[in-house]
Amino acid sequence: QVQLVESGGGLVQPGGSLRLSCRASGFTFSNRYMNWYRQGPGKERELVAGITSTGLSPNYADSVKGRFTISRDNAMNTLYLQMNSLKPEDTAVYYCNTLYFGRHYWGQGTQVTVSS
């Protein structure tokens, strides 16, 4: 079955960096558009970034443009999110996501906390 497992979250000071990973299994990863979402405390889940199956033409939310980079390694079935210049408002649970045969699949999420 489809499985998405995120890792790499943690506590970081403002201005710091983290790299999130999402290991995928149960489907042909290299064929799928992949996304990162996040849900902050008391907020709706929001789309952070998306990337095509070939890794071209990534899209970003305005709030993270110029600071976050989405990438993928199709040989490793892994999706990444490099987060730089982190701000307290980036604090959230970050989720890996794909749409497969009309259904959204989510990982369990990884907590990112930006605080001094």
N, C-alpha and C positions, 0 to 999 in steps of 0.2 A: 504494500500500500504506500501511498504518498507520505513521505516523512520529510520534515524540515526541522533542523536542529540548529538553533542560534547559539553563539558563544562570543566572548570577548568583552562583555559589558563590565562595568565596575564604577568605582568612585574616582573622579578626576577633578582637579582644580580648574576654575575658569581659565581659558586660554590653552588648556591642555588638549591632548589627542587620544583617540582610541580607534582601534580597528575591529569592527564586528565581522564575524564569519557566519555563514549559513550553509551547513552541509545538507545536500538534497539526496533523496533516494526514492525508489519506487516509480520513477517516471524518467523519460528521456530528457534530462536537464538541458542538454544542448539545443533542444527544440523550443524551449519555453521562454517567454518574456517573464522577467522576475522583478519583484518590487521589494523595497523596504518601506514599512509603515512604522509609526510610533504613536503611543498613547501616553500623554502626560497626565499627572494627577488632576482629576476633575475635568478632563478634556475628552473630546471625541478623538477616535483614532484617525490619524491623518497620513496621507501619502507623503513620503519623504523623497524617494527617488525610484526610478525604474530604468531597466536596461533591456535591450533587445537580445535575442538568442545569440547573436554574433558579437555582442558587446559594443555595438555601435550606437550612436545617437542616444546617450543617456539623457534622462529628464530629471529635473530637480524642482522641489518646492522652492518658492522664492526665499523662504526663510533660511535655507541652507546653501543656496547657490554661492559658489566661490569658497565654501568651507568644507563641504562633504564631497566625496567621490565614490560613486558606485562602480564596481567592476566584477568580473567573473572569471573563473577558470573552468572551462567546460571539461577539461581532462580530469579535473579533481571533483567535478560536480559541486562546486562551491561558489557561493556568492559573497561578496565583500562590501563593506561600507567603511571607508576611511573618513574619520571625523576629526577635523582640525579646528582650532580656534573655538573650542567649545564654550558655550554660554550656559548660565543657569537655566534658561528657558529651553535648553535641549534635553533637560531631565525628563526621562520617559522610559517606558518599556518599548523596546524596538523589536519588531516582528518582520520575519521573512515571509513572503507571500507569492503565490502563483495562482493563476486561473487555469484549471485543467478540466476539460470536458464539462465546462459550464459551472464548475464549482470552485469556490475559493478555498485554498489550503493555507494554513497558518502554522508557524512553529509555536513553541511554548513561550517565546520571547526572552529577551535578555535585558536586564535593568541597567540603565545608564544614569548616573547621578553626577551632576556638575555642581560642585559646592566647595567653598573655601573653609 
